[in-house]
Amino acid sequence: MSETTLLVIDIGNTNTVLGVYRGERLEHHWRLTTRAEGTVDEYGSMIRHLVAMAGLDHRAIEGTAISSVVPPLTGVLERVCQTYFDQKPLTVGPGVKTGIAILYDNPKEVGADRIVNAVAAAERYGGDLIIVDFGTATTFDCVSGDGEYLGGVIAPGMGISMEALFKNASKLPRVELVRPKSVIGKTTVQSMQAGIIFGYAGLVEGIVRRLKREFKTPPRVIATGGLSTLIARESDVVDEIDEYLTLDGLRLLYERNRKER
């Protein structure tokens, strides 16, 4: 069976992450700023340009898959796939075969990105799992050893917290999310960076330890998302960093639903 060339798109509140798979290999990936007001032609020309810059003919794309937590952009990117790549995308949502049981009280409430992460982590790592995704929100998702999505925790993301400081404290500046040299900041900027970086490391450690008490066997902790490396370096509870876990979940869901398309 020949390897499918697949375009996957994860639409987040802050960033939209794209990848091109050839079979199971992620060969190219990009991170764009999410613009809820972006049009089909704006996104289409941008994505097709990125694909071309990677040395790929857009006609080589044989399938597309989308997860989205930004409803106004879901239809926009679906039309991009149809208009610019001549593909009807698989959009993660009700009716999509996931291969996992979702034990939320109302499964429709679970964000598509959280389900995609759970699918990818269960396939790649197996066993009991906690997935920590550092995005606009920081989410903690629990998966049982039987491949069941158990639920989790949603906390404000680091970017949101930093912006809240900047907007609500008149003398505090907007700062870059980088690790300061010391926990004891010698400037206002360093003090803010220490509060966010080390504060979030403590938040992750505290929530993960509480979640672990809910498991009968110790779960493996997987960190993903654009800021996963930054925080995982400061924490002793993360076992694996898998920055593109969501993209791999989209690939898996496309394959699982391929025969039904």
Secondary structure as a PSIPRED ss2 file (coil, helix, strand):
# PSIPRED VFORMAT (PSIPRED V4.0)

   1 M C   1.000  0.000  0.000
   2 S C   1.000  0.000  0.000
   3 E C   1.000  0.000  0.000
   4 T C   1.000  0.000  0.000
   5 T E   0.000  0.000  1.000
   6 L E   0.000  0.000  1.000
   7 L E   0.000  0.000  1.000
   8 V E   0.000  0.000  1.000
   9 I E   0.000  0.000  1.000
  10 D E   0.000  0.000  1.000
  11 I E   0.000  0.000  1.000
  12 G C   1.000  0.000  0.000
  13 N C   1.000  0.000  0.000
  14 T C   1.000  0.000  0.000
  15 N E   0.000  0.000  1.000
  16 T E   0.000  0.000  1.000
  17 V E   0.000  0.000  1.000
  18 L E   0.000  0.000  1.000
  19 G E   0.000  0.000  1.000
  20 V E   0.000  0.000  1.000
  21 Y E   0.000  0.000  1.000
  22 R E   0.000  0.000  1.000
  23 G C   1.000  0.000  0.000
  24 E C   1.000  0.000  0.000
  25 R E   0.000  0.000  1.000
  26 L E   0.000  0.000  1.000
  27 E E   0.000  0.000  1.000
  28 H E   0.000  0.000  1.000
  29 H E   0.000  0.000  1.000
  30 W E   0.000  0.000  1.000
  31 R E   0.000  0.000  1.000
  32 L E   0.000  0.000  1.000
  33 T E   0.000  0.000  1.000
  34 T C   1.000  0.000  0.000
  35 R C   1.000  0.000  0.000
  36 A C   1.000  0.000  0.000
  37 E C   1.000  0.000  0.000
  38 G C   1.000  0.000  0.000
  39 T C   1.000  0.000  0.000
  40 V H   0.000  1.000  0.000
  41 D H   0.000  1.000  0.000
  42 E H   0.000  1.000  0.000
  43 Y H   0.000  1.000  0.000
  44 G H   0.000  1.000  0.000
  45 S H   0.000  1.000  0.000
  46 M H   0.000  1.000  0.000
  47 I H   0.000  1.000  0.000
  48 R H   0.000  1.000  0.000
  49 H H   0.000  1.000  0.000
  50 L H   0.000  1.000  0.000
  51 V H   0.000  1.000  0.000
  52 A H   0.000  1.000  0.000
  53 M H   0.000  1.000  0.000
  54 A C   1.000  0.000  0.000
  55 G C   1.000  0.000  0.000
  56 L C   1.000  0.000  0.000
  57 D C   1.000  0.000  0.000
  58 H H   0.000  1.000  0.000
  59 R H   0.000  1.000  0.000
  60 A H   0.000  1.000  0.000
  61 I C   1.000  0.000  0.000
  62 E C   1.000  0.000  0.000
  63 G E   0.000  0.000  1.000
  64 T E   0.000  0.000  1.000
  65 A E   0.000  0.000  1.000
  66 I E   0.000  0.000  1.000
  67 S E   0.000  0.000  1.000
  68 S E   0.000  0.000  1.000
  69 V C   1.000  0.000  0.000
  70 V C   1.000  0.000  0.000
  71 P H   0.000  1.000  0.000
  72 P H   0.000  1.000  0.000
  73 L H   0.000  1.000  0.000
  74 T H   0.000  1.000  0.000
  75 G H   0.000  1.000  0.000
  76 V H   0.000  1.000  0.000
  77 L H   0.000  1.000  0.000
  78 E H   0.000  1.000  0.000
  79 R H   0.000  1.000  0.000
  80 V H   0.000  1.000  0.000
  81 C H   0.000  1.000  0.000
  82 Q H   0.000  1.000  0.000
  83 T H   0.000  1.000  0.000
  84 Y H   0.000  1.000  0.000
  85 F H   0.000  1.000  0.000
  86 D C   1.000  0.000  0.000
  87 Q C   1.000  0.000  0.000
  88 K C   1.000  0.000  0.000
  89 P C   1.000  0.000  0.000
  90 L E   0.000  0.000  1.000
  91 T E   0.000  0.000  1.000
  92 V C   1.000  0.000  0.000
  93 G C   1.000  0.000  0.000
  94 P C   1.000  0.000  0.000
  95 G C   1.000  0.000  0.000
  96 V C   1.000  0.000  0.000
  97 K C   1.000  0.000  0.000
  98 T C   1.000  0.000  0.000
  99 G C   1.000  0.000  0.000
 100 I C   1.000  0.000  0.000
 101 A E   0.000  0.000  1.000
 102 I E   0.000  0.000  1.000
 103 L C   1.000  0.000  0.000
 104 Y C   1.000  0.000  0.000
 105 D C   1.000  0.000  0.000
 106 N C   1.000  0.000  0.000
 107 P H   0.000  1.000  0.000
 108 K H   0.000  1.000  0.000
 109 E H   0.000  1.000  0.000
 110 V C   1.000  0.000  0.000
 111 G C   1.000  0.000  0.000
 112 A H   0.000  1.000  0.000
 113 D H   0.000  1.000  0.000
 114 R H   0.000  1.000  0.000
 115 I H   0.000  1.000  0.000
 116 V H   0.000  1.000  0.000
 117 N H   0.000  1.000  0.000
 118 A H   0.000  1.000  0.000
 119 V H   0.000  1.000  0.000
 120 A H   0.000  1.000  0.000
 121 A H   0.000  1.000  0.000
 122 A H   0.000  1.000  0.000
 123 E H   0.000  1.000  0.000
 124 R H   0.000  1.000  0.000
 125 Y H   0.000  1.000  0.000
 126 G C   1.000  0.000  0.000
 127 G C   1.000  0.000  0.000
 128 D C   1.000  0.000  0.000
 129 L E   0.000  0.000  1.000
 130 I E   0.000  0.000  1.000
 131 I E   0.000  0.000  1.000
 132 V E   0.000  0.000  1.000
 133 D E   0.000  0.000  1.000
 134 F E   0.000  0.000  1.000
 135 G C   1.000  0.000  0.000
 136 T C   1.000  0.000  0.000
 137 A E   0.000  0.000  1.000
 138 T E   0.000  0.000  1.000
 139 T E   0.000  0.000  1.000
 140 F E   0.000  0.000  1.000
 141 D E   0.000  0.000  1.000
 142 C E   0.000  0.000  1.000
 143 V E   0.000  0.000  1.000
 144 S C   1.000  0.000  0.000
 145 G C   1.000  0.000  0.000
 146 D C   1.000  0.000  0.000
 147 G C   1.000  0.000  0.000
 148 E E   0.000  0.000  1.000
 149 Y E   0.000  0.000  1.000
 150 L E   0.000  0.000  1.000
 151 G E   0.000  0.000  1.000
 152 G E   0.000  0.000  1.000
 153 V E   0.000  0.000  1.000
 154 I E   0.000  0.000  1.000
 155 A E   0.000  0.000  1.000
 156 P E   0.000  0.000  1.000
 157 G C   1.000  0.000  0.000
 158 M H   0.000  1.000  0.000
 159 G H   0.000  1.000  0.000
 160 I H   0.000  1.000  0.000
 161 S H   0.000  1.000  0.000
 162 M H   0.000  1.000  0.000
 163 E H   0.000  1.000  0.000
 164 A H   0.000  1.000  0.000
 165 L H   0.000  1.000  0.000
 166 F H   0.000  1.000  0.000
 167 K H   0.000  1.000  0.000
 168 N H   0.000  1.000  0.000
 169 A C   1.000  0.000  0.000
 170 S C   1.000  0.000  0.000
 171 K C   1.000  0.000  0.000
 172 L C   1.000  0.000  0.000
 173 P C   1.000  0.000  0.000
 174 R C   1.000  0.000  0.000
 175 V C   1.000  0.000  0.000
 176 E C   1.000  0.000  0.000
 177 L C   1.000  0.000  0.000
 178 V C   1.000  0.000  0.000
 179 R C   1.000  0.000  0.000
 180 P C   1.000  0.000  0.000
 181 K C   1.000  0.000  0.000
 182 S C   1.000  0.000  0.000
 183 V C   1.000  0.000  0.000
 184 I C   1.000  0.000  0.000
 185 G C   1.000  0.000  0.000
 186 K C   1.000  0.000  0.000
 187 T C   1.000  0.000  0.000
 188 T H   0.000  1.000  0.000
 189 V H   0.000  1.000  0.000
 190 Q H   0.000  1.000  0.000
 191 S H   0.000  1.000  0.000
 192 M H   0.000  1.000  0.000
 193 Q H   0.000  1.000  0.000
 194 A H   0.000  1.000  0.000
 195 G H   0.000  1.000  0.000
 196 I H   0.000  1.000  0.000
 197 I H   0.000  1.000  0.000
 198 F H   0.000  1.000  0.000
 199 G H   0.000  1.000  0.000
 200 Y H   0.000  1.000  0.000
 201 A H   0.000  1.000  0.000
 202 G H   0.000  1.000  0.000
 203 L H   0.000  1.000  0.000
 204 V H   0.000  1.000  0.000
 205 E H   0.000  1.000  0.000
 206 G H   0.000  1.000  0.000
 207 I H   0.000  1.000  0.000
 208 V H   0.000  1.000  0.000
 209 R H   0.000  1.000  0.000
 210 R H   0.000  1.000  0.000
 211 L H   0.000  1.000  0.000
 212 K H   0.000  1.000  0.000
 213 R C   1.000  0.000  0.000
 214 E C   1.000  0.000  0.000
 215 F C   1.000  0.000  0.000
 216 K C   1.000  0.000  0.000
 217 T C   1.000  0.000  0.000
 218 P C   1.000  0.000  0.000
 219 P C   1.000  0.000  0.000
 220 R E   0.000  0.000  1.000
 221 V E   0.000  0.000  1.000
 222 I E   0.000  0.000  1.000
 223 A E   0.000  0.000  1.000
 224 T E   0.000  0.000  1.000
 225 G C   1.000  0.000  0.000
 226 G C   1.000  0.000  0.000
 227 L C   1.000  0.000  0.000
 228 S H   0.000  1.000  0.000
 229 T H   0.000  1.000  0.000
 230 L H   0.000  1.000  0.000
 231 I H   0.000  1.000  0.000
 232 A H   0.000  1.000  0.000
 233 R C   1.000  0.000  0.000
 234 E C   1.000  0.000  0.000
 235 S C   1.000  0.000  0.000
 236 D C   1.000  0.000  0.000
 237 V C   1.000  0.000  0.000
 238 V C   1.000  0.000  0.000
 239 D C   1.000  0.000  0.000
 240 E E   0.000  0.000  1.000
 241 I E   0.000  0.000  1.000
 242 D C   1.000  0.000  0.000
 243 E C   1.000  0.000  0.000
 244 Y C   1.000  0.000  0.000
 245 L H   0.000  1.000  0.000
 246 T H   0.000  1.000  0.000
 247 L H   0.000  1.000  0.000
 248 D H   0.000  1.000  0.000
 249 G H   0.000  1.000  0.000
 250 L H   0.000  1.000  0.000
 251 R H   0.000  1.000  0.000
 252 L H   0.000  1.000  0.000
 253 L H   0.000  1.000  0.000
 254 Y H   0.000  1.000  0.000
 255 E H   0.000  1.000  0.000
 256 R H   0.000  1.000  0.000
 257 N H   0.000  1.000  0.000
 258 R H   0.000  1.000  0.000
 259 K H   0.000  1.000  0.000
 260 E H   0.000  1.000  0.000
 261 R C   1.000  0.000  0.000
